Amino acid sequence: MVNLALVNEAAEGETQVLGLPIGEIIIGLVCFAILVFVLSKLAWPQFEKAYAARTKAIEGGIEEAQAAQKEARAALEEYQRQLAGAREEAAKIREEARVSAHSIREDLLAQAHAETERIAASGRSQLAAQRATIIAELRSDLGRMSVDLASKVVGESLTDEARQQRTVERFLAELES
């Protein structure tokens, strides 16, 4: 009853410590409670759903980013392995090319040396043949000239072939010694 009397006194226009009539405070509290109840049943679940969806999307994005980062690392490692393999293969090819070039060079040098020797041998044989031909020609010319000279000195004809040959041989033997 005491409470009721306070409410009646307040309803009659008396103000409380806050400076507002108690009825307005009660109505304000009831309206606030209804508003909180409506918001908790309708709006907050929607906010929670949006918040959960947003959190899930962010976490999913982070997981996707981490997965993409792992894939990128794996791709980078594979690329580096392939690059190392390519470098090794390039070094191997360079080494094979160097060995092949050295072998080709040696073959060409051997062929050139053989060709040089063949040309030199051919030149020596031609030179020997020409020398033999020149010596034969000189012997014959020298023999003829010596027979003619001896015929003039002796005063008789040395037309006999055997005699002519002996004279020439004797003369050439004296020249050589």
C-alpha positions in Angstrom: 0.0 0.0 0.0 2.8 2.3 0.7 3.9 1.8 -2.8 0.6 2.6 -4.2 0.5 5.8 -2.3 3.9 6.7 -3.7 2.7 6.0 -7.2 -0.4 8.1 -6.6 1.6 11.0 -5.2 3.9 10.7 -8.2 0.9 10.6 -10.6 -0.4 13.8 -9.1 2.5 15.8 -10.6 5.2 15.4 -8.1 8.7 15.0 -9.6 11.3 12.5 -8.5 15.0 12.9 -8.0 15.6 12.6 -11.7 13.2 15.4 -12.4 10.8 13.2 -14.3 7.4 11.8 -13.2 7.6 8.2 -12.2 4.9 7.2 -14.7 7.0 8.4 -17.6 10.0 6.5 -16.3 7.9 3.3 -16.0 6.4 3.8 -19.5 9.9 4.5 -20.9 11.3 1.4 -19.2 8.4 -0.8 -20.5 8.9 0.6 -24.1 12.6 0.1 -23.7 12.1 -3.5 -22.6 9.7 -4.1 -25.6 12.2 -2.5 -27.9 15.0 -4.7 -26.5 12.8 -7.8 -26.8 11.8 -7.0 -30.4 15.4 -6.3 -31.4 16.7 -9.4 -29.6 14.1 -11.6 -31.5 14.3 -9.9 -34.9 17.4 -7.7 -35.5 20.1 -9.3 -33.4 19.8 -12.7 -34.9 20.2 -11.1 -38.3 23.2 -9.2 -37.1 24.6 -12.4 -35.7 24.0 -14.2 -39.0 25.7 -11.4 -40.9 28.5 -11.4 -38.4 28.9 -15.2 -38.6 28.8 -15.1 -42.4 31.3 -12.3 -42.5 33.6 -14.2 -40.1 33.2 -17.4 -42.1 34.0 -15.5 -45.4 37.1 -13.9 -43.9 38.3 -17.2 -42.4 37.6 -18.9 -45.7 39.4 -16.2 -47.5 42.4 -16.6 -45.2 42.3 -20.3 -45.7 42.1 -19.9 -49.5 44.9 -17.4 -49.3 47.0 -19.8 -47.3 46.2 -22.6 -49.8 47.1 -20.4 -52.7 50.3 -19.4 -50.9 51.2 -23.1 -50.4 50.4 -23.7 -54.1 52.6 -20.8 -55.1 55.4 -22.1 -52.9 55.1 -25.5 -54.5 55.0 -24.0 -57.9 58.1 -21.9 -57.1 60.0 -25.0 -55.8 59.0 -26.9 -58.9 60.2 -24.0 -61.1 63.4 -23.8 -59.2 63.9 -27.6 -59.6 63.2 -27.4 -63.3 65.5 -24.4 -63.6 68.3 -26.3 -61.8 67.7 -29.3 -64.1 67.8 -27.0 -67.1 71.0 -25.5 -65.9 72.5 -28.9 -65.4 71.4 -30.0 -68.8 72.8 -26.8 -70.4 76.1 -27.4 -68.6 76.1 -31.0 -69.9 75.3 -29.9 -73.4 78.1 -27.3 -73.2 80.5 -29.9 -72.0 79.4 -32.4 -74.8 79.8 -29.6 -77.4 83.3 -28.7 -76.0 84.3 -32.4 -76.2 82.8 -32.7 -79.7 84.5 -29.5 -80.9 87.8 -30.8 -79.5 87.3 -34.1 -81.3 86.3 -32.4 -84.5 89.4 -30.2 -84.2 91.7 -33.1 -83.6 90.1 -34.9 -86.6 90.5 -31.9 -88.9 94.1 -31.4 -87.7 94.9 -35.1 -88.4 93.3 -34.8 -91.8 95.2 -31.6 -92.6 98.5 -33.3 -91.4 97.8 -36.3 -93.6 96.9 -34.1 -96.5 100.1 -32.1 -96.0 102.2 -35.3 -95.8 100.5 -36.6 -99.0 101.1 -33.4 -100.8 104.7 -33.3 -99.6 105.3 -36.9 -100.6 103.8 -36.2 -104.0 106.0 -33.1 -104.3 109.1 -35.2 -103.3 108.3 -37.9 -105.8 107.7 -35.3 -108.5 110.9 -33.6 -107.6 112.8 -36.9 -107.7 111.2 -37.8 -111.1 112.1 -34.4 -112.5 115.6 -34.7 -111.1 116.0 -38.1 -112.7 114.7 -36.7 -116.0 117.0 -33.7 -115.8 120.0 -35.9 -114.9 119.2 -38.2 -117.8 118.9 -35.3 -120.2 122.1 -33.7 -118.9 124.0 -37.0 -119.3 122.8 -37.4 -122.8 123.6 -33.7 -123.7 126.9 -34.0 -121.9 127.7 -37.2 -123.6 126.9 -35.8 -127.0 129.0 -32.7 -126.3 131.8 -34.7 -124.9 131.8 -37.1 -127.9 131.8 -34.1 -130.3 134.6 -32.5 -128.3 136.6 -35.7 -128.2 136.1 -36.2 -131.9 137.5 -32.8 -132.6 140.4 -33.3 -130.2 141.3 -36.8 -131.4 140.5 -36.0 -135.0 138.6 -39.2 -135.7 135.0 -40.0 -135.7 133.6 -41.6 -132.6 130.3 -42.7 -134.2 130.5 -46.2 -132.9 127.8 -46.4 -130.3 129.7 -48.7 -127.9 132.8 -46.6 -128.0 130.8 -43.5 -127.5 129.0 -45.0 -124.4 132.3 -46.0 -122.8 133.8 -42.6 -123.3 130.9 -40.8 -121.8 130.8 -43.2 -118.8 134.5 -42.7 -118.2 134.2 -38.9 -118.4 131.3 -38.8 -116.0 133.1 -41.0 -113.6 136.0 -38.7 -113.6 133.7 -35.7 -113.0 132.0 -37.3 -110.1 135.2 -38.2 -108.4 
